[in-house]
Amino acid sequence: MLSKRDNLLIRPWQQRRFENHRRKVQSALPAIDSGTPAFRGHVCCKLKRKQTEKERCIQIESDNLRLLQKMQSIMKKNRLDNHWRTPQPT
């Protein structure tokens, strides 16, 4: 049994709180995000790996050029003992 004091003072506040709570519960939305994660470019594309690969390619090209120059200088020199300055005898 409720007293007059409860009916006049406390009950309206409790009723308002209860209705406010019911309204919040009915308008609640799901809190779990089931969508795909955002795209992260730094995870997909390894920049350091690209940089090291580029440096490696540059090093290989410079080594190849140096080797080609050495081979060219060797081919220009006549180091063979059997090199004929005059035409070979038949």
PyMOL Python script that loads the backbone (N, CA, C, O; Angstrom):
from pymol import cmd

cmd.read_pdbstr("""\
ATOM      1  N   MET A   1       0.836  -1.165   0.000  1.00  0.00           N
ATOM      2  CA  MET A   1       0.000   0.000   0.000  1.00  0.00           C
ATOM      3  C   MET A   1       0.886   1.235   0.000  1.00  0.00           C
ATOM      4  O   MET A   1       1.829   1.341   0.783  1.00  0.00           O
ATOM      5  N   LEU A   2       0.566   2.164  -0.890  1.00  0.00           N
ATOM      6  CA  LEU A   2       1.357   3.380  -1.014  1.00  0.00           C
ATOM      7  C   LEU A   2       0.736   4.498  -0.195  1.00  0.00           C
ATOM      8  O   LEU A   2      -0.483   4.639  -0.105  1.00  0.00           O
ATOM      9  N   SER A   3       1.612   5.276   0.391  1.00  0.00           N
ATOM     10  CA  SER A   3       1.129   6.413   1.170  1.00  0.00           C
ATOM     11  C   SER A   3       0.834   7.574   0.223  1.00  0.00           C
ATOM     12  O   SER A   3       1.146   7.523  -0.966  1.00  0.00           O
ATOM     13  N   LYS A   4       0.222   8.624   0.783  1.00  0.00           N
ATOM     14  CA  LYS A   4      -0.076   9.811  -0.036  1.00  0.00           C
ATOM     15  C   LYS A   4       1.208  10.474  -0.501  1.00  0.00           C
ATOM     16  O   LYS A   4       1.307  10.979  -1.620  1.00  0.00           O
ATOM     17  N   ARG A   5       2.169  10.456   0.377  1.00  0.00           N
ATOM     18  CA  ARG A   5       3.468  11.063   0.046  1.00  0.00           C
ATOM     19  C   ARG A   5       4.083  10.345  -1.161  1.00  0.00           C
ATOM     20  O   ARG A   5       4.583  10.992  -2.080  1.00  0.00           O
ATOM     21  N   ASP A   6       4.045   9.005  -1.157  1.00  0.00           N
ATOM     22  CA  ASP A   6       4.586   8.234  -2.276  1.00  0.00           C
ATOM     23  C   ASP A   6       3.813   8.514  -3.562  1.00  0.00           C
ATOM     24  O   ASP A   6       4.412   8.680  -4.625  1.00  0.00           O
ATOM     25  N   ASN A   7       2.517   8.564  -3.470  1.00  0.00           N
ATOM     26  CA  ASN A   7       1.694   8.818  -4.651  1.00  0.00           C
ATOM     27  C   ASN A   7       1.929  10.202  -5.226  1.00  0.00           C
ATOM     28  O   ASN A   7       1.909  10.361  -6.446  1.00  0.00           O
ATOM     29  N   LEU A   8       2.151  11.209  -4.393  1.00  0.00           N
ATOM     30  CA  LEU A   8       2.282  12.584  -4.871  1.00  0.00           C
ATOM     31  C   LEU A   8       3.715  12.949  -5.271  1.00  0.00           C
ATOM     32  O   LEU A   8       3.920  13.665  -6.252  1.00  0.00           O
ATOM     33  N   LEU A   9       4.703  12.462  -4.520  1.00  0.00           N
ATOM     34  CA  LEU A   9       6.073  12.924  -4.737  1.00  0.00           C
ATOM     35  C   LEU A   9       6.976  11.910  -5.462  1.00  0.00           C
ATOM     36  O   LEU A   9       7.681  12.259  -6.409  1.00  0.00           O
ATOM     37  N   ILE A  10       6.945  10.710  -5.023  1.00  0.00           N
ATOM     38  CA  ILE A  10       7.925   9.752  -5.539  1.00  0.00           C
ATOM     39  C   ILE A  10       7.437   9.051  -6.801  1.00  0.00           C
ATOM     40  O   ILE A  10       8.212   8.867  -7.739  1.00  0.00           O
ATOM     41  N   ARG A  11       6.189   8.664  -6.840  1.00  0.00           N
ATOM     42  CA  ARG A  11       5.678   7.879  -7.955  1.00  0.00           C
ATOM     43  C   ARG A  11       5.786   8.593  -9.315  1.00  0.00           C
ATOM     44  O   ARG A  11       6.158   7.935 -10.286  1.00  0.00           O
ATOM     45  N   PRO A  12       5.485   9.898  -9.445  1.00  0.00           N
ATOM     46  CA  PRO A  12       5.645  10.551 -10.754  1.00  0.00           C
ATOM     47  C   PRO A  12       7.087  10.497 -11.260  1.00  0.00           C
ATOM     48  O   PRO A  12       7.317  10.324 -12.457  1.00  0.00           O
ATOM     49  N   TRP A  13       8.052  10.641 -10.361  1.00  0.00           N
ATOM     50  CA  TRP A  13       9.459  10.577 -10.763  1.00  0.00           C
ATOM     51  C   TRP A  13       9.819   9.163 -11.218  1.00  0.00           C
ATOM     52  O   TRP A  13      10.502   8.988 -12.227  1.00  0.00           O
ATOM     53  N   GLN A  14       9.373   8.190 -10.498  1.00  0.00           N
ATOM     54  CA  GLN A  14       9.648   6.806 -10.876  1.00  0.00           C
ATOM     55  C   GLN A  14       8.986   6.464 -12.216  1.00  0.00           C
ATOM     56  O   GLN A  14       9.582   5.805 -13.067  1.00  0.00           O
ATOM     57  N   GLN A  15       7.764   6.919 -12.382  1.00  0.00           N
ATOM     58  CA  GLN A  15       7.054   6.663 -13.644  1.00  0.00           C
ATOM     59  C   GLN A  15       7.769   7.327 -14.814  1.00  0.00           C
ATOM     60  O   GLN A  15       7.905   6.718 -15.874  1.00  0.00           O
ATOM     61  N   ARG A  16       8.227   8.558 -14.644  1.00  0.00           N
ATOM     62  CA  ARG A  16       8.928   9.278 -15.695  1.00  0.00           C
ATOM     63  C   ARG A  16      10.259   8.584 -16.028  1.00  0.00           C
ATOM     64  O   ARG A  16      10.618   8.445 -17.197  1.00  0.00           O
ATOM     65  N   ARG A  17      10.981   8.154 -14.987  1.00  0.00           N
ATOM     66  CA  ARG A  17      12.232   7.424 -15.204  1.00  0.00           C
ATOM     67  C   ARG A  17      11.982   6.120 -15.953  1.00  0.00           C
ATOM     68  O   ARG A  17      12.734   5.771 -16.863  1.00  0.00           O
ATOM     69  N   PHE A  18      10.922   5.397 -15.570  1.00  0.00           N
ATOM     70  CA  PHE A  18      10.596   4.134 -16.217  1.00  0.00           C
ATOM     71  C   PHE A  18      10.240   4.344 -17.687  1.00  0.00           C
ATOM     72  O   PHE A  18      10.694   3.581 -18.541  1.00  0.00           O
ATOM     73  N   GLU A  19       9.445   5.351 -17.996  1.00  0.00           N
ATOM     74  CA  GLU A  19       9.069   5.635 -19.386  1.00  0.00           C
ATOM     75  C   GLU A  19      10.276   6.066 -20.209  1.00  0.00           C
ATOM     76  O   GLU A  19      10.425   5.675 -21.366  1.00  0.00           O
ATOM     77  N   ASN A  20      11.126   6.869 -19.604  1.00  0.00           N
ATOM     78  CA  ASN A  20      12.346   7.298 -20.283  1.00  0.00           C
ATOM     79  C   ASN A  20      13.234   6.078 -20.597  1.00  0.00           C
ATOM     80  O   ASN A  20      13.799   5.964 -21.685  1.00  0.00           O
ATOM     81  N   HIS A  21      13.338   5.188 -19.625  1.00  0.00           N
ATOM     82  CA  HIS A  21      14.114   3.969 -19.823  1.00  0.00           C
ATOM     83  C   HIS A  21      13.508   3.115 -20.942  1.00  0.00           C
ATOM     84  O   HIS A  21      14.244   2.628 -21.800  1.00  0.00           O
ATOM     85  N   ARG A  22      12.187   2.923 -20.953  1.00  0.00           N
ATOM     86  CA  ARG A  22      11.517   2.136 -21.996  1.00  0.00           C
ATOM     87  C   ARG A  22      11.748   2.744 -23.381  1.00  0.00           C
ATOM     88  O   ARG A  22      11.956   2.024 -24.358  1.00  0.00           O
ATOM     89  N   ARG A  23      11.708   4.075 -23.454  1.00  0.00           N
ATOM     90  CA  ARG A  23      11.920   4.758 -24.736  1.00  0.00           C
ATOM     91  C   ARG A  23      13.364   4.515 -25.218  1.00  0.00           C
ATOM     92  O   ARG A  23      13.591   4.281 -26.405  1.00  0.00           O
ATOM     93  N   LYS A  24      14.314   4.572 -24.312  1.00  0.00           N
ATOM     94  CA  LYS A  24      15.711   4.324 -24.682  1.00  0.00           C
ATOM     95  C   LYS A  24      15.920   2.879 -25.142  1.00  0.00           C
ATOM     96  O   LYS A  24      16.645   2.630 -26.105  1.00  0.00           O
ATOM     97  N   VAL A  25      15.289   1.936 -24.455  1.00  0.00           N
ATOM     98  CA  VAL A  25      15.429   0.526 -24.829  1.00  0.00           C
ATOM     99  C   VAL A  25      14.825   0.270 -26.207  1.00  0.00           C
ATOM    100  O   VAL A  25      15.404  -0.477 -26.995  1.00  0.00           O
ATOM    101  N   GLN A  26      13.687   0.867 -26.513  1.00  0.00           N
ATOM    102  CA  GLN A  26      13.043   0.651 -27.804  1.00  0.00           C
ATOM    103  C   GLN A  26      13.828   1.298 -28.944  1.00  0.00           C
ATOM    104  O   GLN A  26      13.809   0.799 -30.069  1.00  0.00           O
ATOM    105  N   SER A  27      14.513   2.397 -28.664  1.00  0.00           N
ATOM    106  CA  SER A  27      15.253   3.080 -29.731  1.00  0.00           C
ATOM    107  C   SER A  27      16.720   2.641 -29.799  1.00  0.00           C
ATOM    108  O   SER A  27      17.498   3.220 -30.557  1.00  0.00           O
ATOM    109  N   ALA A  28      17.105   1.632 -29.023  1.00  0.00           N
ATOM    110  CA  ALA A  28      18.492   1.176 -29.033  1.00  0.00           C
ATOM    111  C   ALA A  28      18.817   0.491 -30.360  1.00  0.00           C
ATOM    112  O   ALA A  28      17.985  -0.208 -30.938  1.00  0.00           O
ATOM    113  N   LEU A  29      20.030   0.708 -30.818  1.00  0.00           N
ATOM    114  CA  LEU A  29      20.506   0.104 -32.061  1.00  0.00           C
ATOM    115  C   LEU A  29      21.611  -0.895 -31.731  1.00  0.00           C
ATOM    116  O   LEU A  29      22.186  -0.834 -30.644  1.00  0.00           O
ATOM    117  N   PRO A  30      21.919  -1.811 -32.645  1.00  0.00           N
ATOM    118  CA  PRO A  30      23.004  -2.762 -32.376  1.00  0.00           C
ATOM    119  C   PRO A  30      24.340  -2.040 -32.221  1.00  0.00           C
ATOM    120  O   PRO A  30      24.630  -1.080 -32.935  1.00  0.00           O
ATOM    121  N   ALA A  31      25.132  -2.511 -31.290  1.00  0.00           N
ATOM    122  CA  ALA A  31      26.408  -1.859 -30.999  1.00  0.00           C
ATOM    123  C   ALA A  31      27.585  -2.573 -31.642  1.00  0.00           C
ATOM    124  O   ALA A  31      28.714  -2.089 -31.561  1.00  0.00           O
ATOM    125  N   ILE A  32      27.348  -3.707 -32.276  1.00  0.00           N
ATOM    126  CA  ILE A  32      28.438  -4.471 -32.886  1.00  0.00           C
ATOM    127  C   ILE A  32      28.579  -4.056 -34.342  1.00  0.00           C
ATOM    128  O   ILE A  32      27.600  -4.047 -35.089  1.00  0.00           O
ATOM    129  N   ASP A  33      29.796  -3.713 -34.743  1.00  0.00           N
ATOM    130  CA  ASP A  33      30.070  -3.342 -36.123  1.00  0.00           C
ATOM    131  C   ASP A  33      30.443  -4.603 -36.892  1.00  0.00           C
ATOM    132  O   ASP A  33      31.515  -5.169 -36.678  1.00  0.00           O
ATOM    133  N   SER A  34      29.575  -5.037 -37.773  1.00  0.00           N
ATOM    134  CA  SER A  34      29.825  -6.264 -38.529  1.00  0.00           C
ATOM    135  C   SER A  34      30.345  -5.974 -39.937  1.00  0.00           C
ATOM    136  O   SER A  34      30.419  -6.885 -40.762  1.00  0.00           O
ATOM    137  N   GLY A  35      30.704  -4.733 -40.223  1.00  0.00           N
ATOM    138  CA  GLY A  35      31.196  -4.380 -41.551  1.00  0.00           C
ATOM    139  C   GLY A  35      32.657  -4.753 -41.719  1.00  0.00           C
ATOM    140  O   GLY A  35      33.327  -5.155 -40.768  1.00  0.00           O
ATOM    141  N   THR A  36      33.144  -4.612 -42.957  1.00  0.00           N
ATOM    142  CA  THR A  36      34.548  -4.908 -43.227  1.00  0.00           C
ATOM    143  C   THR A  36      35.431  -3.829 -42.609  1.00  0.00           C
ATOM    144  O   THR A  36      35.006  -2.679 -42.501  1.00  0.00           O
ATOM    145  N   PRO A  37      36.639  -4.174 -42.206  1.00  0.00           N
ATOM    146  CA  PRO A  37      37.520  -3.170 -41.629  1.00  0.00           C
ATOM    147  C   PRO A  37      37.982  -2.169 -42.681  1.00  0.00           C
ATOM    148  O   PRO A  37      37.953  -2.450 -43.879  1.00  0.00           O
ATOM    149  N   ALA A  38      38.397  -1.028 -42.229  1.00  0.00           N
ATOM    150  CA  ALA A  38      38.850   0.021 -43.147  1.00  0.00           C
ATOM    151  C   ALA A  38      40.136  -0.417 -43.846  1.00  0.00           C
ATOM    152  O   ALA A  38      40.939  -1.157 -43.276  1.00  0.00           O
ATOM    153  N   PHE A  39      40.326   0.043 -45.085  1.00  0.00           N
ATOM    154  CA  PHE A  39      41.514  -0.310 -45.866  1.00  0.00           C
ATOM    155  C   PHE A  39      42.726   0.411 -45.301  1.00  0.00           C
ATOM    156  O   PHE A  39      42.698   1.624 -45.092  1.00  0.00           O
ATOM    157  N   ARG A  40      43.775  -0.334 -45.060  1.00  0.00           N
ATOM    158  CA  ARG A  40      45.014   0.234 -44.543  1.00  0.00           C
ATOM    159  C   ARG A  40      46.113  -0.012 -45.579  1.00  0.00           C
ATOM    160  O   ARG A  40      46.595  -1.132 -45.748  1.00  0.00           O
ATOM    161  N   GLY A  41      46.487   1.055 -46.257  1.00  0.00           N
ATOM    162  CA  GLY A  41      47.466   0.933 -47.333  1.00  0.00           C
ATOM    163  C   GLY A  41      48.846   0.545 -46.867  1.00  0.00           C
ATOM    164  O   GLY A  41      49.565  -0.164 -47.571  1.00  0.00           O
ATOM    165  N   HIS A  42      49.228   1.002 -45.682  1.00  0.00           N
ATOM    166  CA  HIS A  42      50.571   0.705 -45.195  1.00  0.00           C
ATOM    167  C   HIS A  42      50.723  -0.763 -44.820  1.00  0.00           C
ATOM    168  O   HIS A  42      51.843  -1.264 -44.728  1.00  0.00           O
ATOM    169  N   VAL A  43      49.605  -1.460 -44.603  1.00  0.00           N
ATOM    170  CA  VAL A  43      49.682  -2.885 -44.304  1.00  0.00           C
ATOM    171  C   VAL A  43      49.756  -3.689 -45.597  1.00  0.00           C
ATOM    172  O   VAL A  43      50.495  -4.670 -45.684  1.00  0.00           O
ATOM    173  N   CYS A  44      49.002  -3.277 -46.581  1.00  0.00           N
ATOM    174  CA  CYS A  44      48.941  -3.986 -47.856  1.00  0.00           C
ATOM    175  C   CYS A  44      50.221  -3.789 -48.666  1.00  0.00           C
ATOM    176  O   CYS A  44      50.753  -4.749 -49.224  1.00  0.00           O
ATOM    177  N   CYS A  45      50.705  -2.589 -48.734  1.00  0.00           N
ATOM    178  CA  CYS A  45      51.847  -2.236 -49.566  1.00  0.00           C
ATOM    179  C   CYS A  45      53.054  -1.961 -48.668  1.00  0.00           C
ATOM    180  O   CYS A  45      53.098  -0.936 -47.988  1.00  0.00           O
ATOM    181  N   LYS A  46      54.024  -2.864 -48.663  1.00  0.00           N
ATOM    182  CA  LYS A  46      55.207  -2.721 -47.819  1.00  0.00           C
ATOM    183  C   LYS A  46      56.200  -1.774 -48.496  1.00  0.00           C
ATOM    184  O   LYS A  46      56.863  -2.152 -49.462  1.00  0.00           O
ATOM    185  N   LEU A  47      56.298  -0.555 -47.990  1.00  0.00           N
ATOM    186  CA  LEU A  47      57.158   0.443 -48.617  1.00  0.00           C
ATOM    187  C   LEU A  47      58.635   0.125 -48.430  1.00  0.00           C
ATOM    188  O   LEU A  47      59.442   0.363 -49.328  1.00  0.00           O
ATOM    189  N   LYS A  48      58.987  -0.409 -47.273  1.00  0.00           N
ATOM    190  CA  LYS A  48      60.392  -0.739 -47.027  1.00  0.00           C
ATOM    191  C   LYS A  48      60.849  -1.849 -47.967  1.00  0.00           C
ATOM    192  O   LYS A  48      61.976  -1.818 -48.461  1.00  0.00           O
ATOM    193  N   ARG A  49      59.985  -2.826 -48.218  1.00  0.00           N
ATOM    194  CA  ARG A  49      60.333  -3.909 -49.141  1.00  0.00           C
ATOM    195  C   ARG A  49      60.534  -3.360 -50.546  1.00  0.00           C
ATOM    196  O   ARG A  49      61.458  -3.768 -51.249  1.00  0.00           O
ATOM    197  N   LYS A  50      59.664  -2.427 -50.959  1.00  0.00           N
ATOM    198  CA  LYS A  50      59.827  -1.818 -52.283  1.00  0.00           C
ATOM    199  C   LYS A  50      61.147  -1.060 -52.375  1.00  0.00           C
ATOM    200  O   LYS A  50      61.844  -1.125 -53.387  1.00  0.00           O
ATOM    201  N   GLN A  51      61.479  -0.343 -51.306  1.00  0.00           N
ATOM    202  CA  GLN A  51      62.712   0.437 -51.299  1.00  0.00           C
ATOM    203  C   GLN A  51      63.926  -0.482 -51.397  1.00  0.00           C
ATOM    204  O   GLN A  51      64.834  -0.207 -52.182  1.00  0.00           O
ATOM    205  N   THR A  52      63.968  -1.559 -50.627  1.00  0.00           N
ATOM    206  CA  THR A  52      65.107  -2.474 -50.683  1.00  0.00           C
ATOM    207  C   THR A  52      65.201  -3.162 -52.041  1.00  0.00           C
ATOM    208  O   THR A  52      66.299  -3.383 -52.551  1.00  0.00           O
ATOM    209  N   GLU A  53      64.050  -3.503 -52.629  1.00  0.00           N
ATOM    210  CA  GLU A  53      64.049  -4.122 -53.960  1.00  0.00           C
ATOM    211  C   GLU A  53      64.593  -3.153 -55.001  1.00  0.00           C
ATOM    212  O   GLU A  53      65.346  -3.551 -55.890  1.00  0.00           O
ATOM    213  N   LYS A  54      64.215  -1.886 -54.895  1.00  0.00           N
ATOM    214  CA  LYS A  54      64.703  -0.877 -55.833  1.00  0.00           C
ATOM    215  C   LYS A  54      66.209  -0.682 -55.681  1.00  0.00           C
ATOM    216  O   LYS A  54      66.928  -0.594 -56.676  1.00  0.00           O
ATOM    217  N   GLU A  55      66.687  -0.614 -54.444  1.00  0.00           N
ATOM    218  CA  GLU A  55      68.123  -0.466 -54.195  1.00  0.00           C
ATOM    219  C   GLU A  55      68.890  -1.672 -54.721  1.00  0.00           C
ATOM    220  O   GLU A  55      69.985  -1.522 -55.264  1.00  0.00           O
ATOM    221  N   ARG A  56      68.322  -2.874 -54.565  1.00  0.00           N
ATOM    222  CA  ARG A  56      68.954  -4.091 -55.057  1.00  0.00           C
ATOM    223  C   ARG A  56      69.060  -4.070 -56.574  1.00  0.00           C
ATOM    224  O   ARG A  56      70.094  -4.440 -57.130  1.00  0.00           O
ATOM    225  N   CYS A  57      67.991  -3.636 -57.252  1.00  0.00           N
ATOM    226  CA  CYS A  57      68.009  -3.548 -58.716  1.00  0.00           C
ATOM    227  C   CYS A  57      69.043  -2.534 -59.198  1.00  0.00           C
ATOM    228  O   CYS A  57      69.741  -2.774 -60.183  1.00  0.00           O
ATOM    229  N   ILE A  58      69.140  -1.409 -58.507  1.00  0.00           N
ATOM    230  CA  ILE A  58      70.131  -0.384 -58.871  1.00  0.00           C
ATOM    231  C   ILE A  58      71.536  -0.932 -58.703  1.00  0.00           C
ATOM    232  O   ILE A  58      72.401  -0.683 -59.543  1.00  0.00           O
ATOM    233  N   GLN A  59      71.778  -1.677 -57.624  1.00  0.00           N
ATOM    234  CA  GLN A  59      73.089  -2.265 -57.376  1.00  0.00           C
ATOM    235  C   GLN A  59      73.432  -3.293 -58.453  1.00  0.00           C
ATOM    236  O   GLN A  59      74.569  -3.338 -58.923  1.00  0.00           O
ATOM    237  N   ILE A  60      72.473  -4.109 -58.844  1.00  0.00           N
ATOM    238  CA  ILE A  60      72.705  -5.110 -59.893  1.00  0.00           C
ATOM    239  C   ILE A  60      73.022  -4.433 -61.219  1.00  0.00           C
ATOM    240  O   ILE A  60      73.926  -4.867 -61.934  1.00  0.00           O
ATOM    241  N   GLU A  61      72.294  -3.382 -61.554  1.00  0.00           N
ATOM    242  CA  GLU A  61      72.554  -2.675 -62.808  1.00  0.00           C
ATOM    243  C   GLU A  61      73.937  -2.036 -62.818  1.00  0.00           C
ATOM    244  O   GLU A  61      74.633  -2.079 -63.833  1.00  0.00           O
ATOM    245  N   SER A  62      74.337  -1.448 -61.703  1.00  0.00           N
ATOM    246  CA  SER A  62      75.671  -0.839 -61.658  1.00  0.00           C
ATOM    247  C   SER A  62      76.757  -1.907 -61.750  1.00  0.00           C
ATOM    248  O   SER A  62      77.778  -1.689 -62.402  1.00  0.00           O
ATOM    249  N   ASP A  63      76.554  -3.056 -61.107  1.00  0.00           N
ATOM    250  CA  ASP A  63      77.524  -4.146 -61.212  1.00  0.00           C
ATOM    251  C   ASP A  63      77.604  -4.665 -62.647  1.00  0.00           C
ATOM    252  O   ASP A  63      78.694  -4.942 -63.146  1.00  0.00           O
ATOM    253  N   ASN A  64      76.466  -4.794 -63.305  1.00  0.00           N
ATOM    254  CA  ASN A  64      76.445  -5.246 -64.697  1.00  0.00           C
ATOM    255  C   ASN A  64      77.177  -4.256 -65.609  1.00  0.00           C
ATOM    256  O   ASN A  64      77.907  -4.662 -66.513  1.00  0.00           O
ATOM    257  N   LEU A  65      76.981  -2.979 -65.371  1.00  0.00           N
ATOM    258  CA  LEU A  65      77.653  -1.958 -66.174  1.00  0.00           C
ATOM    259  C   LEU A  65      79.161  -2.020 -65.960  1.00  0.00           C
ATOM    260  O   LEU A  65      79.933  -1.931 -66.915  1.00  0.00           O
ATOM    261  N   ARG A  66      79.575  -2.173 -64.711  1.00  0.00           N
ATOM    262  CA  ARG A  66      81.003  -2.270 -64.401  1.00  0.00           C
ATOM    263  C   ARG A  66      81.607  -3.513 -65.062  1.00  0.00           C
ATOM    264  O   ARG A  66      82.708  -3.441 -65.608  1.00  0.00           O
ATOM    265  N   LEU A  67      80.916  -4.628 -65.022  1.00  0.00           N
ATOM    266  CA  LEU A  67      81.391  -5.849 -65.660  1.00  0.00           C
ATOM    267  C   LEU A  67      81.485  -5.689 -67.172  1.00  0.00           C
ATOM    268  O   LEU A  67      82.433  -6.166 -67.795  1.00  0.00           O
ATOM    269  N   LEU A  68      80.503  -5.020 -67.755  1.00  0.00           N
ATOM    270  CA  LEU A  68      80.521  -4.780 -69.202  1.00  0.00           C
ATOM    271  C   LEU A  68      81.705  -3.907 -69.594  1.00  0.00           C
ATOM    272  O   LEU A  68      82.343  -4.148 -70.619  1.00  0.00           O
ATOM    273  N   GLN A  69      81.999  -2.905 -68.792  1.00  0.00           N
ATOM    274  CA  GLN A  69      83.147  -2.040 -69.083  1.00  0.00           C
ATOM    275  C   GLN A  69      84.457  -2.820 -68.977  1.00  0.00           C
ATOM    276  O   GLN A  69      85.360  -2.614 -69.788  1.00  0.00           O
ATOM    277  N   LYS A  70      84.571  -3.690 -68.014  1.00  0.00           N
ATOM    278  CA  LYS A  70      85.785  -4.505 -67.876  1.00  0.00           C
ATOM    279  C   LYS A  70      85.937  -5.445 -69.065  1.00  0.00           C
ATOM    280  O   LYS A  70      87.033  -5.615 -69.599  1.00  0.00           O
ATOM    281  N   MET A  71      84.822  -6.053 -69.475  1.00  0.00           N
ATOM    282  CA  MET A  71      84.879  -6.950 -70.638  1.00  0.00           C
ATOM    283  C   MET A  71      85.244  -6.186 -71.907  1.00  0.00           C
ATOM    284  O   MET A  71      85.964  -6.700 -72.763  1.00  0.00           O
ATOM    285  N   GLN A  72      84.754  -4.977 -72.023  1.00  0.00           N
ATOM    286  CA  GLN A  72      85.060  -4.153 -73.188  1.00  0.00           C
ATOM    287  C   GLN A  72      86.546  -3.802 -73.221  1.00  0.00           C
ATOM    288  O   GLN A  72      87.176  -3.833 -74.278  1.00  0.00           O
ATOM    289  N   SER A  73      87.096  -3.470 -72.062  1.00  0.00           N
ATOM    290  CA  SER A  73      88.520  -3.139 -72.034  1.00  0.00           C
ATOM    291  C   SER A  73      89.377  -4.372 -72.336  1.00  0.00           C
ATOM    292  O   SER A  73      90.425  -4.254 -72.971  1.00  0.00           O
ATOM    293  N   ILE A  74      88.946  -5.537 -71.893  1.00  0.00           N
ATOM    294  CA  ILE A  74      89.676  -6.775 -72.190  1.00  0.00           C
ATOM    295  C   ILE A  74      89.616  -7.072 -73.687  1.00  0.00           C
ATOM    296  O   ILE A  74      90.613  -7.483 -74.282  1.00  0.00           O
ATOM    297  N   MET A  75      88.455  -6.865 -74.290  1.00  0.00           N
ATOM    298  CA  MET A  75      88.318  -7.146 -75.718  1.00  0.00           C
ATOM    299  C   MET A  75      89.131  -6.181 -76.575  1.00  0.00           C
ATOM    300  O   MET A  75      89.537  -6.546 -77.678  1.00  0.00           O
ATOM    301  N   LYS A  76      89.378  -4.975 -76.107  1.00  0.00           N
ATOM    302  CA  LYS A  76      90.148  -4.002 -76.892  1.00  0.00           C
ATOM    303  C   LYS A  76      91.632  -4.358 -76.901  1.00  0.00           C
ATOM    304  O   LYS A  76      92.326  -4.092 -77.882  1.00  0.00           O
ATOM    305  N   LYS A  77      92.117  -4.951 -75.827  1.00  0.00           N
ATOM    306  CA  LYS A  77      93.534  -5.279 -75.735  1.00  0.00           C
ATOM    307  C   LYS A  77      93.818  -6.562 -76.500  1.00  0.00           C
ATOM    308  O   LYS A  77      92.991  -7.473 -76.558  1.00  0.00           O
ATOM    309  N   ASN A  78      95.011  -6.609 -77.084  1.00  0.00           N
ATOM    310  CA  ASN A  78      95.442  -7.803 -77.815  1.00  0.00           C
ATOM    311  C   ASN A  78      96.341  -8.601 -76.894  1.00  0.00           C
ATOM    312  O   ASN A  78      97.551  -8.374 -76.869  1.00  0.00           O
ATOM    313  N   ARG A  79      95.794  -9.510 -76.154  1.00  0.00           N
ATOM    314  CA  ARG A  79      96.569 -10.287 -75.195  1.00  0.00           C
ATOM    315  C   ARG A  79      96.915 -11.673 -75.732  1.00  0.00           C
ATOM    316  O   ARG A  79      97.628 -12.421 -75.064  1.00  0.00           O
ATOM    317  N   LEU A  80      96.448 -12.020 -76.873  1.00  0.00           N
ATOM    318  CA  LEU A  80      96.687 -13.353 -77.392  1.00  0.00           C
ATOM    319  C   LEU A  80      98.083 -13.450 -77.972  1.00  0.00           C
ATOM    320  O   LEU A  80      98.564 -12.513 -78.609  1.00  0.00           O
ATOM    321  N   ASP A  81      98.726 -14.573 -77.756  1.00  0.00           N
ATOM    322  CA  ASP A  81     100.069 -14.787 -78.290  1.00  0.00           C
ATOM    323  C   ASP A  81     100.034 -15.053 -79.790  1.00  0.00           C
ATOM    324  O   ASP A  81     100.982 -14.741 -80.511  1.00  0.00           O
ATOM    325  N   ASN A  82      98.959 -15.619 -80.236  1.00  0.00           N
ATOM    326  CA  ASN A  82      98.894 -15.981 -81.645  1.00  0.00           C
ATOM    327  C   ASN A  82      98.203 -14.910 -82.493  1.00  0.00           C
ATOM    328  O   ASN A  82      97.597 -15.224 -83.518  1.00  0.00           O
ATOM    329  N   HIS A  83      98.290 -13.698 -82.083  1.00  0.00           N
ATOM    330  CA  HIS A  83      97.674 -12.615 -82.846  1.00  0.00           C
ATOM    331  C   HIS A  83      98.584 -12.256 -84.018  1.00  0.00           C
ATOM    332  O   HIS A  83      99.757 -11.940 -83.819  1.00  0.00           O
ATOM    333  N   TRP A  84      98.070 -12.302 -85.191  1.00  0.00           N
ATOM    334  CA  TRP A  84      98.850 -12.017 -86.390  1.00  0.00           C
ATOM    335  C   TRP A  84      98.651 -10.573 -86.799  1.00  0.00           C
ATOM    336  O   TRP A  84      97.526 -10.114 -86.994  1.00  0.00           O
ATOM    337  N   ARG A  85      99.775  -9.855 -86.927  1.00  0.00           N
ATOM    338  CA  ARG A  85      99.684  -8.473 -87.385  1.00  0.00           C
ATOM    339  C   ARG A  85      99.555  -8.438 -88.919  1.00  0.00           C
ATOM    340  O   ARG A  85      98.945  -7.534 -89.489  1.00  0.00           O
ATOM    341  N   THR A  86     100.118  -9.395 -89.527  1.00  0.00           N
ATOM    342  CA  THR A  86     100.011  -9.535 -90.983  1.00  0.00           C
ATOM    343  C   THR A  86      99.005 -10.657 -91.267  1.00  0.00           C
ATOM    344  O   THR A  86      98.681 -11.434 -90.369  1.00  0.00           O
ATOM    345  N   PRO A  87      98.521 -10.746 -92.479  1.00  0.00           N
ATOM    346  CA  PRO A  87      97.570 -11.824 -92.768  1.00  0.00           C
ATOM    347  C   PRO A  87      98.211 -13.198 -92.562  1.00  0.00           C
ATOM    348  O   PRO A  87      99.408 -13.386 -92.782  1.00  0.00           O
ATOM    349  N   GLN A  88      97.409 -14.119 -92.147  1.00  0.00           N
ATOM    350  CA  GLN A  88      97.902 -15.475 -91.873  1.00  0.00           C
ATOM    351  C   GLN A  88      98.379 -16.132 -93.158  1.00  0.00           C
ATOM    352  O   GLN A  88      97.782 -15.953 -94.219  1.00  0.00           O
ATOM    353  N   PRO A  89      99.467 -16.900 -93.051  1.00  0.00           N
ATOM    354  CA  PRO A  89      99.923 -17.604 -94.261  1.00  0.00           C
ATOM    355  C   PRO A  89      98.979 -18.745 -94.618  1.00  0.00           C
ATOM    356  O   PRO A  89      98.397 -19.389 -93.744  1.00  0.00           O
ATOM    357  N   THR A  90      98.846 -18.970 -95.857  1.00  0.00           N
ATOM    358  CA  THR A  90      97.964 -20.036 -96.303  1.00  0.00           C
ATOM    359  C   THR A  90      98.703 -21.328 -96.517  1.00  0.00           C
ATOM    360  O   THR A  90      98.098 -22.330 -96.896  1.00  0.00           O
TER     361      THR A  90
END
""", "prot")
cmd.dss("prot")
cmd.show_as("cartoon", "prot")
cmd.util.cbc("prot")
cmd.orient("prot")
